[in-house]
Amino acid sequence: MNRNQDKTPLPPPLNLSGWRNLPLVLMVIGAGLSLAGLAVNREEFGYSWLLAFMCYLTLALGALVLVMIHHLTDAGWSVATRRVCEHIAALLFPWLALLFVPVILLATHIYRWLTLNPASDRALSAKWPLFTMPGFCIASAMFFGIWWLLTSRLRSWSLKQDETGDALCTRKMRFHSGWGILAFAATVTLAPILWMKSLEYQWSSTIYGLYMFAACGWTALATVYLVAALLQRQRILTDVLHGNQFYFLGVMFFAFTLLHAYFDFAQYFVVWNGNIPDETFWYLIREHGSWWWICMLLIFGHFFAPFILLLPARAKVTFKIVLPLCIWAWLMDFTDMAFNILPASGLNRGGYPFHWLWLQFGCVAFMGGLLARVFLKNFSSHAPYPKRDPRLHEAMGVNVEPDEMADTIPMREESL
């Protein structure tokens, strides 16, 4: 008997034929705005490009860690969304690696420490030779190399499992997830420190890696929930995707909301309680002008609003609540990355550069259109979910005793 089968009929599929060219349209508009920004102000273009890049990097890294958690925990409920996460994680290489090239080319306009003499700055000399152009490029290449090896092996064995169903595929994916989770912990700490925190190289934070991990998981879960809901309505994942899976995704989304808030507050508390000028200046800059209101937006929009709305158990499977929150999560992730990146520019110390929103939108639109086209192509080229995963029957809800059905949480009528 199918334990997870929902009795509520799904609404008719959406007609998405008019949206097929949207990624291309975003690429064209984004490219035009980005080139215009590059011609007007290289520094602002560099910061805007880095901002958009970090937003999509958190999404891809979050999807990667969800895949590894699936294999390491031998979970059954996440089988339905595993293939979606694999395709998102595969965007790390070569696509996000290529999108990182402008950051390297404009590094001297973005990272002030590249123009300084390490011998004249104690904080910079302590980070030599990493904080040099060769060190920056070599470390960045190592990060993308590790992500390429990890994502390519996980997806390759996953697709091979669809063909053969061999148990070796499952063992290989567990093996790569074993060393991969350690490599992920190192790279998700070092890469944001080198690419984002180093914009203000005098500042240090021992919680920054955990903070970025929570941001990655939060954004990825919101995206996977949204994509899964769309695929369910289009009858693509109806065989394996049911109310319980959405509930588990909602629970994890709720958990990462708390986790991100905890790490964010812990970082602020440790820095402020230490009261060391070399550390507190980072927050002092972000209390000036409109940055104060951006800070308030993050406190209430990134934590309190999702926390209150997702607290009831039923809310986690109510699409009218969760889907708007998923879209809101993208906006909050963008705002969070902007809060970390943009004040580093001397031109933006007094407040958020709203007059450059068109440039930031252009960078986000171009990258989003490109990555969406790649994702859709990969998704349409393979099975939408692992056809021979050993936990597939569990995901479909078969071979379950009738008395266990009382534990299910059905979908609400507010479905898509």
C-alpha positions as CSV (number, residue, x, y, z in Angstrom):
1,M,0.0,0.0,0.0
2,N,1.2,3.5,-0.8
3,R,1.7,5.2,2.5
4,N,2.3,8.7,1.0
5,Q,-0.4,8.8,-1.6
6,D,-2.3,12.0,-1.4
7,K,-6.0,11.9,-2.0
8,T,-6.3,15.6,-3.0
9,P,-6.3,15.8,-6.8
10,L,-3.7,17.9,-8.4
11,P,-4.7,21.0,-10.4
12,P,-4.2,20.7,-14.2
13,P,-0.6,21.2,-15.5
14,L,0.6,24.6,-16.3
15,N,1.1,25.7,-19.8
16,L,4.8,26.7,-19.8
17,S,5.3,27.0,-23.6
18,G,5.4,30.8,-23.3
19,W,8.2,30.6,-20.8
20,R,10.7,28.5,-22.8
21,N,12.5,31.5,-24.1
22,L,12.7,33.3,-20.7
23,P,16.3,32.1,-20.0
24,L,17.5,33.5,-23.4
25,V,15.7,36.8,-22.8
26,L,17.3,37.1,-19.4
27,M,20.7,36.4,-20.9
28,V,20.3,39.1,-23.6
29,I,18.9,41.8,-21.2
30,G,21.5,40.9,-18.6
31,A,24.4,40.9,-21.0
32,G,23.4,44.4,-22.3
33,L,23.1,45.9,-18.8
34,S,26.3,44.2,-17.6
35,L,28.3,45.5,-20.6
36,A,26.9,49.0,-20.0
37,G,27.9,48.8,-16.4
38,L,31.4,47.6,-17.3
39,A,31.8,50.6,-19.6
40,V,30.5,53.1,-17.0
41,N,32.3,51.9,-13.9
42,R,34.6,48.9,-13.7
43,E,34.7,48.8,-9.9
44,E,30.9,48.8,-9.5
45,F,30.6,46.2,-12.2
46,G,33.2,44.0,-10.4
47,Y,31.3,44.2,-7.1
48,S,27.9,43.6,-8.8
49,W,29.3,40.6,-10.8
50,L,30.8,39.1,-7.6
51,L,27.5,39.6,-5.8
52,A,25.5,37.7,-8.5
53,F,28.2,35.0,-8.6
54,M,28.1,34.4,-4.8
55,C,24.3,34.1,-4.9
56,Y,24.4,31.3,-7.5
57,L,27.4,29.7,-5.8
58,T,25.5,29.3,-2.5
59,L,22.7,27.7,-4.5
60,A,25.0,25.2,-6.2
61,L,27.0,24.4,-3.1
62,G,23.8,23.9,-1.1
63,A,22.5,21.4,-3.7
64,L,25.8,19.5,-3.6
65,V,25.6,19.1,0.2
66,L,22.0,17.9,-0.1
67,V,23.2,15.2,-2.5
68,M,25.9,14.1,-0.1
69,I,23.6,14.1,2.9
70,H,21.3,11.8,0.9
71,H,24.0,9.2,0.3
72,L,25.6,9.4,3.7
73,T,22.3,9.0,5.6
74,D,20.9,6.4,3.1
75,A,17.7,8.4,3.0
76,G,14.6,7.3,1.1
77,W,12.5,10.4,1.1
78,S,15.1,12.5,-0.8
79,V,15.3,10.1,-3.7
80,A,12.6,12.1,-5.6
81,T,14.6,15.3,-5.5
82,R,18.1,13.9,-5.8
83,R,18.4,14.2,-9.5
84,V,17.3,17.9,-9.3
85,C,20.0,18.5,-6.8
86,E,22.6,16.7,-8.9
87,H,21.9,18.9,-11.9
88,I,22.1,22.1,-9.8
89,A,25.3,21.0,-8.2
90,A,26.8,20.2,-11.6
91,L,26.6,23.9,-12.5
92,L,29.7,24.4,-10.3
93,F,31.9,23.2,-13.2
94,P,32.4,24.4,-15.9
95,W,29.7,27.1,-15.8
96,L,30.3,28.8,-12.5
97,A,34.0,28.4,-13.0
98,L,33.7,30.3,-16.3
99,L,31.5,33.0,-14.6
100,F,34.3,33.5,-12.1
101,V,36.8,34.5,-14.8
102,P,35.6,38.2,-14.8
103,V,36.3,38.3,-11.1
104,I,39.9,37.3,-11.8
105,L,40.2,39.8,-14.6
106,L,38.9,42.6,-12.4
107,A,40.5,41.5,-9.2
108,T,42.6,44.6,-8.8
109,H,39.4,46.7,-9.0
110,I,37.6,44.5,-6.4
111,Y,40.2,43.4,-3.9
112,R,42.1,46.3,-2.5
113,W,44.9,44.1,-1.0
114,L,46.1,43.3,-4.5
115,T,47.3,46.9,-4.8
116,L,49.0,47.1,-1.4
117,N,52.5,46.2,-0.3
118,P,52.3,43.3,2.2
119,A,55.4,44.6,4.0
120,S,53.6,47.7,5.0
121,D,50.5,46.0,6.4
122,R,50.6,43.5,9.3
123,A,47.2,42.0,8.6
124,L,48.1,41.5,4.9
125,S,51.6,40.1,5.5
126,A,50.1,37.5,7.9
127,K,48.1,36.2,4.9
128,W,50.9,36.1,2.4
129,P,51.3,34.3,-0.1
130,L,47.6,33.4,-0.3
131,F,46.7,37.1,-0.6
132,T,48.6,37.6,-3.8
133,M,47.4,37.3,-7.4
134,P,49.2,33.9,-8.0
135,G,47.9,32.6,-4.6
136,F,44.4,33.9,-5.4
137,C,44.3,32.1,-8.8
138,I,45.9,28.9,-7.6
139,A,43.5,28.6,-4.6
140,S,40.5,29.4,-6.8
141,A,41.5,26.7,-9.3
142,M,41.8,24.2,-6.5
143,F,38.3,25.0,-5.2
144,F,36.8,24.5,-8.6
145,G,38.9,21.4,-9.2
146,I,37.6,19.8,-6.0
147,W,34.0,20.7,-6.9
148,W,34.4,19.4,-10.4
149,L,35.8,16.0,-9.2
150,L,33.1,15.7,-6.6
151,T,30.0,16.7,-8.7
152,S,31.2,14.8,-11.8
153,R,31.7,11.6,-9.9
154,L,28.5,11.8,-8.0
155,R,26.4,12.5,-11.2
156,S,28.3,10.0,-13.3
157,W,27.7,7.1,-11.0
158,S,24.1,8.3,-10.5
159,L,23.4,8.1,-14.2
160,K,25.2,4.8,-14.5
161,Q,23.0,3.5,-11.8
162,D,20.0,4.3,-14.0
163,E,21.5,2.0,-16.7
164,T,22.7,-0.9,-14.7
165,G,21.2,-0.8,-11.2
166,D,24.5,-2.2,-9.9
167,A,25.1,-2.0,-6.2
168,L,28.6,-0.7,-7.0
169,C,27.1,2.6,-8.1
170,T,25.5,3.1,-4.7
171,R,28.8,2.2,-2.9
172,K,30.8,4.6,-5.1
173,M,28.4,7.5,-4.5
174,R,28.6,6.8,-0.7
175,F,32.4,6.7,-1.0
176,H,32.6,10.0,-2.8
177,S,30.2,11.6,-0.4
178,G,32.4,10.4,2.5
179,W,35.5,12.3,1.4
180,G,33.4,14.9,-0.3
181,I,31.7,16.1,2.9
182,L,35.1,16.8,4.4
183,A,36.3,18.6,1.2
184,F,33.0,20.5,1.1
185,A,33.5,21.7,4.7
186,A,37.0,23.0,3.8
187,T,36.1,24.6,0.5
188,V,32.8,26.2,1.8
189,T,34.9,27.9,4.5
190,L,38.0,28.9,2.5
191,A,36.4,30.0,-0.8
192,P,34.0,32.6,0.7
193,I,36.8,33.8,3.0
194,L,39.1,34.3,0.0
195,W,36.4,35.7,-2.4
196,M,34.1,37.6,-0.1
197,K,35.4,38.1,3.4
198,S,38.8,39.2,2.1
199,L,37.1,42.3,0.6
200,E,37.8,43.7,4.1
201,Y,40.9,41.7,4.8
202,Q,41.6,43.2,8.2
203,W,38.4,41.6,9.5
204,S,38.4,38.0,10.9
205,S,35.6,35.7,11.9
206,T,35.9,32.1,13.0
207,I,32.2,31.5,12.3
208,Y,32.2,32.7,8.7
209,G,32.4,29.2,7.2
210,L,29.5,27.9,9.2
211,Y,27.6,31.0,8.3
212,M,28.1,30.4,4.6
213,F,27.2,26.7,5.0
214,A,23.8,27.7,6.5
215,A,23.3,30.2,3.7
216,C,24.0,27.5,1.1
217,G,21.6,25.0,2.6
218,W,18.8,27.6,3.1
219,T,18.9,28.8,-0.5
220,A,19.2,25.3,-2.0
221,L,16.2,23.9,0.1
222,A,14.0,26.9,-1.0
223,T,14.9,26.2,-4.6
224,V,14.5,22.5,-4.5
225,Y,11.1,22.9,-2.8
226,L,9.9,25.3,-5.5
227,V,11.2,23.1,-8.4
228,A,9.7,20.0,-6.8
229,A,6.3,21.7,-6.5
230,L,6.4,22.7,-10.1
231,L,7.5,19.2,-11.3
232,Q,4.7,17.7,-9.2
233,R,2.1,19.8,-10.8
234,Q,3.5,19.0,-14.3
235,R,3.0,15.3,-13.4
236,I,6.8,14.6,-13.8
237,L,7.5,13.4,-10.2
238,T,4.0,12.2,-9.2
239,D,5.2,8.6,-8.8
240,V,7.8,9.4,-6.2
241,L,6.9,12.8,-4.8
242,H,4.2,12.9,-2.1
243,G,3.2,14.9,0.9
244,N,5.8,13.5,3.2
245,Q,8.7,14.6,1.0
246,F,7.4,18.2,1.0
247,Y,7.0,18.0,4.7
248,F,10.6,16.9,5.2
249,L,11.8,19.6,2.8
250,G,9.8,22.1,4.8
251,V,11.3,20.8,8.1
252,M,14.8,21.2,6.7
253,F,14.0,24.6,5.3
254,F,12.8,25.6,8.8
255,A,15.9,24.1,10.4
256,F,18.3,26.0,8.2
257,T,16.3,29.2,9.0
258,L,17.2,28.7,12.6
259,L,20.7,27.6,11.9
260,H,21.5,30.6,9.7
261,A,20.1,32.9,12.4
262,Y,22.1,31.2,15.1
263,F,25.4,31.5,13.2
264,D,24.6,35.1,12.2
265,F,23.9,36.2,15.7
266,A,26.8,34.2,17.2
267,Q,29.2,35.9,14.8
268,Y,27.8,39.3,15.8
269,F,27.8,38.5,19.5
270,V,31.4,37.2,19.5
271,V,32.7,40.2,17.5
272,W,30.8,42.8,19.5
273,N,31.5,41.2,22.9
274,G,35.2,41.1,22.1
275,N,35.1,44.8,21.3
276,I,38.3,44.7,19.2
277,P,38.6,47.6,16.7
278,D,40.0,45.3,14.0
279,E,36.8,43.3,14.2
280,T,34.0,45.7,15.2
281,F,34.7,48.0,12.3
282,W,32.9,45.5,10.0
283,Y,29.6,46.0,11.8
284,L,30.1,49.7,12.4
285,I,30.3,50.3,8.6
286,R,27.0,48.5,8.2
287,E,25.2,50.7,10.7
288,H,25.5,53.8,8.6
289,G,22.8,55.2,6.3
290,S,20.5,52.7,4.6
291,W,22.7,49.8,5.6
292,W,21.0,50.0,9.0
293,W,17.6,49.3,7.4
294,I,19.1,46.5,5.3
295,C,20.3,45.0,8.6
296,M,16.8,45.2,10.0
297,L,15.4,43.7,6.8
298,L,17.7,40.7,7.2
299,I,16.8,40.3,10.9
300,F,13.0,40.2,10.3
301,G,12.9,39.0,6.7
302,H,15.6,36.3,6.9
303,F,14.6,34.9,10.3
304,F,11.5,36.1,12.0
305,A,9.1,36.0,9.1
306,P,10.1,32.5,7.9
307,F,10.3,31.3,11.4
308,I,6.8,32.4,12.4
309,L,5.3,31.2,9.1
310,L,6.9,27.8,9.0
311,L,6.5,27.0,12.7
312,P,3.1,25.1,12.4
313,A,3.5,21.6,11.0
314,R,0.7,22.1,8.5
315,A,2.4,25.2,7.1
316,K,5.3,23.2,5.8
317,V,3.1,21.4,3.3
318,T,0.9,24.4,2.5
319,F,2.0,25.7,-0.9
320,K,0.4,29.1,-0.5
321,I,2.7,29.7,2.5
322,V,5.9,27.9,1.5
323,L,6.2,28.8,-2.2
324,P,6.1,32.6,-1.6
325,L,8.6,32.0,1.1
326,C,10.9,30.2,-1.3
327,I,10.9,33.2,-3.7
328,W,11.4,35.5,-0.7
329,A,14.4,33.3,0.3
330,W,16.1,34.2,-3.0
331,L,15.6,37.9,-2.3
332,M,16.9,37.5,1.2
333,D,20.0,35.6,0.0
334,F,20.7,38.3,-2.5
335,T,20.3,40.9,0.3
336,D,22.5,38.9,2.6
337,M,25.3,38.6,0.0
338,A,25.0,42.4,-0.8
339,F,25.3,43.1,3.0
340,N,28.5,41.2,3.0
341,I,30.0,42.5,-0.3
342,L,28.9,46.0,-1.3
343,P,29.9,48.0,1.9
344,A,33.5,47.0,1.1
345,S,33.5,49.5,-1.7
346,G,34.5,53.0,-0.6
347,L,31.7,54.3,-2.8
348,N,29.0,52.4,-0.8
349,R,30.0,53.1,2.8
350,G,27.1,55.5,3.3
351,G,24.3,53.2,2.3
352,Y,23.0,50.7,-0.3
353,P,23.8,51.8,-3.8
354,F,20.2,51.7,-5.1
355,H,21.3,53.7,-8.2
356,W,23.3,50.6,-9.3
357,L,20.4,48.2,-8.9
358,W,20.0,48.0,-12.7
359,L,23.6,46.8,-13.0
360,Q,23.1,44.2,-10.2
361,F,19.9,43.1,-11.9
362,G,21.8,42.7,-15.2
363,C,24.5,40.5,-13.7
364,V,21.9,38.4,-11.8
365,A,19.8,38.1,-15.0
366,F,22.6,37.1,-17.3
367,M,24.0,34.4,-14.9
368,G,20.5,33.2,-14.1
369,G,19.5,32.8,-17.7
370,L,22.7,31.0,-18.6
371,L,22.5,28.6,-15.6
372,A,18.8,28.0,-16.1
373,R,19.4,27.0,-19.8
374,V,22.1,24.5,-18.8
375,F,19.9,23.1,-16.0
376,L,16.9,22.6,-18.2
377,K,19.0,21.0,-20.9
378,N,20.5,18.5,-18.5
379,F,17.2,17.8,-16.7
380,S,15.4,17.1,-20.0
381,S,18.3,14.8,-21.2
382,H,18.1,12.3,-18.3
383,A,15.5,10.6,-16.2
384,P,13.8,13.1,-13.8
385,Y,14.6,10.9,-10.8
386,P,16.9,7.9,-10.1
387,K,15.1,5.0,-11.7
388,R,17.1,2.2,-9.9
389,D,17.9,3.8,-6.6
390,P,17.7,1.0,-3.9
391,R,15.4,3.3,-1.9
392,L,13.1,4.0,-4.8
393,H,10.3,1.8,-3.5
394,E,10.5,3.5,-0.1
395,A,10.2,6.9,-1.9
396,M,7.2,5.6,-3.8
397,G,5.6,4.5,-0.5
398,V,5.2,0.8,-1.3
399,N,5.6,-2.2,1.0
400,V,4.5,-0.2,4.1
401,E,2.1,-1.6,6.7
402,P,-1.4,0.0,6.8
403,D,-1.1,1.0,10.4
404,E,1.9,3.2,9.5
405,M,-0.3,5.4,7.4
406,A,-1.4,7.4,10.4
407,D,2.1,9.0,10.5
408,T,1.7,10.7,7.2
409,I,1.0,14.4,6.7
410,P,-1.2,14.8,3.6
411,M,-0.9,17.7,1.2
412,R,-3.3,20.6,1.8
413,E,-5.9,21.7,-0.7
414,E,-3.8,24.9,-1.3
415,S,-1.5,22.9,-3.6
416,L,-0.4,24.3,-6.8
